[in-house]
Amino acid sequence: DTLPYGFTLIPLRPLSLEECQTLWNGLTGLNPDKKRLRPLQILTGGSPRLIHILAEFMHTPSLSDLMDNLNRLIDQNTEYFKNQLDLLPSGE
């Protein structure tokens, strides 16, 4: 789709678990088990942008900075996260 002013809309589909693992590995250098990445996929809805933000937190120098970043992320995306959690099957 072409938008006004020559912008092009490029939709980002949710990443699969394997794609989340590949992205996480590329961003952090860590290769955790898929079982450990599943909560990250659920929380972010497979959004590459949110996974990237969370991966940046891995480089946070202090716990205080990490908490500030997490609070800011939650404040900015509370409705998104709530909707993601509401969509989960009861067993997840």
Contacts in CASP RR format, 6 or more apart in sequence:
PFRMAT RR
TARGET T0000
AUTHOR 0000-0000-0000
METHOD contacts of the structure
MODEL  1
DTLPYGFTLIPLRPLSLEECQTLWNGLTGLNPDKKRLRPLQILTGGSPRL
IHILAEFMHTPSLSDLMDNLNRLIDQNTEYFKNQLDLLPSGE
1 8 0 8 1.000
1 9 0 8 1.000
2 8 0 8 1.000
2 9 0 8 1.000
3 9 0 8 1.000
12 47 0 8 1.000
12 48 0 8 1.000
12 49 0 8 1.000
14 45 0 8 1.000
14 46 0 8 1.000
14 47 0 8 1.000
15 23 0 8 1.000
15 41 0 8 1.000
15 46 0 8 1.000
15 47 0 8 1.000
15 48 0 8 1.000
15 51 0 8 1.000
17 34 0 8 1.000
17 37 0 8 1.000
17 38 0 8 1.000
17 41 0 8 1.000
18 34 0 8 1.000
20 37 0 8 1.000
20 40 0 8 1.000
20 41 0 8 1.000
20 44 0 8 1.000
20 46 0 8 1.000
20 51 0 8 1.000
21 31 0 8 1.000
21 32 0 8 1.000
21 34 0 8 1.000
21 37 0 8 1.000
23 48 0 8 1.000
23 51 0 8 1.000
23 52 0 8 1.000
23 55 0 8 1.000
24 30 0 8 1.000
24 31 0 8 1.000
24 32 0 8 1.000
24 37 0 8 1.000
24 40 0 8 1.000
24 51 0 8 1.000
24 55 0 8 1.000
25 31 0 8 1.000
27 51 0 8 1.000
27 52 0 8 1.000
27 55 0 8 1.000
27 56 0 8 1.000
27 58 0 8 1.000
28 55 0 8 1.000
28 58 0 8 1.000
30 58 0 8 1.000
40 51 0 8 1.000
40 54 0 8 1.000
42 84 0 8 1.000
42 85 0 8 1.000
42 88 0 8 1.000
42 92 0 8 1.000
43 50 0 8 1.000
43 81 0 8 1.000
43 84 0 8 1.000
43 85 0 8 1.000
44 50 0 8 1.000
44 51 0 8 1.000
44 54 0 8 1.000
44 84 0 8 1.000
45 84 0 8 1.000
50 77 0 8 1.000
53 73 0 8 1.000
54 73 0 8 1.000
56 69 0 8 1.000
57 66 0 8 1.000
57 69 0 8 1.000
57 70 0 8 1.000
60 66 0 8 1.000
60 69 0 8 1.000
74 81 0 8 1.000
END
